[in-house]
Amino acid sequence: MTIEINKPEVVAQVKAAFTIYEQALIENDVSTMNMLFWNAPETVRYGIADIQHGGEAICEWRANAQPVSPQRQLHRTIITTYGTDFATVSTEFSNDAEMSTRGRQMQTWARLGSVSDVGNGWKVVAAHVSLVQQN
């Protein structure tokens, strides 16, 4: 079986969904962020100081989570698609106000919804966020 890696139109779809997610994150648009995560028991999110298992737990956490800094900037974002329905997005982020740390964010995306959904059917099925000290 041969899987096409980084088919341009699939990369563009995932990039568009990721961009919508990042904009929602900056604007603290909880509804859009929740729509872009797969609302299923199998969804996992490991945050900087928190862990959620399942879409319900993610929605509950997000309802009370502190918004990210509007100065958030992304660095070295890498989108890799595998076939037409699976992708990873890896990125680093920083906040101009706090340059002593750099964040890392990885998301696994799968096409599980309808093309009429926010994100064209793409959903985050797993996510991990962490911080590292900068020298």
N, C-alpha and C positions, 0 to 999 in steps of 0.2 A: 504494500500500500504506500503510495506516495502522497504526502501532504504538502501543499504549496505554502511556503513560508512568505509572509509579507506581500500578499497579493495587494496591489496598490489600492483598489477600491475598498477592500476590507480594512486596510490600515486607515484610510480616510474616514470610514464609518466609526471605527473605534476612537480615532482622534477627536471626531466631532462629539461623541458621547462623553469622552474624558473631559473635553473643554466645557461642556455643559455642567458636568459634575464640579469641576474646579470653580466655575463662576458661581454655582450654587453655594459652594463651600465659603467663598469670599463674602457672598451676600447673606450668608446664614439662611438660605432658602431650604429649610428642613424638608418641606414637601418634595421638592425636586430631588434632593439627596436620597430620600427614602424611596422614591420611585426608581432611582438608578441602582439601588441594591436589590438583589433577588430576595423577595420576602418568603424565605423557606427555612426550615429547621437546619438545613445543611450549610447555610451561609455563616461564615466566621469573620469576625473583625477583631484584630489585635491592635489596640491603640497604644499610645505612649504610656499611659498609666491605667489602662482598662482593657477588659476582654469581654466580647459579646459573642454568644453562640446562638445563632438563629436570627431571622429577620425581625421578629417581634422584639427581641432584646436590643437589637441595633436601633430600632425606632424609639424604644423607651429611653435608651441612653442619649440618643441624638436630641430628644426633646428637651433635655436639661444640660446639654454640653455647652461649654464656653465656645463662642465663635472664634474662628481663626483670625489672625491679624490681617487687616486689609493690606498690609505691606508684604504679605506672603509673595515670594517669587520662586518660580520653578527653575531648576537647572538640570541639564542632562536627562531630559525625558526620553525614554526609549520605549517604543511600542513595537511589540512583536506579535504577529498573528500567525495562527496555525490552522490552515484550511480557511473555512468561511465562517466558523461559529465559535472560535476560541482565541483568546488573546491575553497577553500580559502587558501591563503598563508599569514601568519602573521610573521613578523620578526622585530627585533630591529637591529640597526646598529650604528657603531661608526667610528670615524676617529681618528687615533692615534695622529694626529697633534692638534686636538681640543677635549680634553677630558671633556670639561665643558658641552657638550650637548650629548644627546643620541637621535637617530632618531627612529621613528616607521614607519613601512611600512606595509600596508595591500593591498592585491590584490585579486580580485575575478576573477577566471579563468573559462572559459567555452569551451567545445570542439565544435568549430564552423567552423573549417577549415578542410582541407584535411590532411590525415596522411602523405602526401608528403610535407606539409608545414613545415617551421621552427617551432619547438615546437610540431610536430606530431599532428597538428590541434588545439592545445590549444591556446586560446587567452585571454588576459587580457580584461575584460569588465568594470571593475571599479578599481580605485586605489586611495589610500590616503597615503600621506607622511606628517609627522609632526616631530617637534623637541621638546624636553623637557630639561630643565636645570637639570644638575646633582648637587647633594649636595657635 
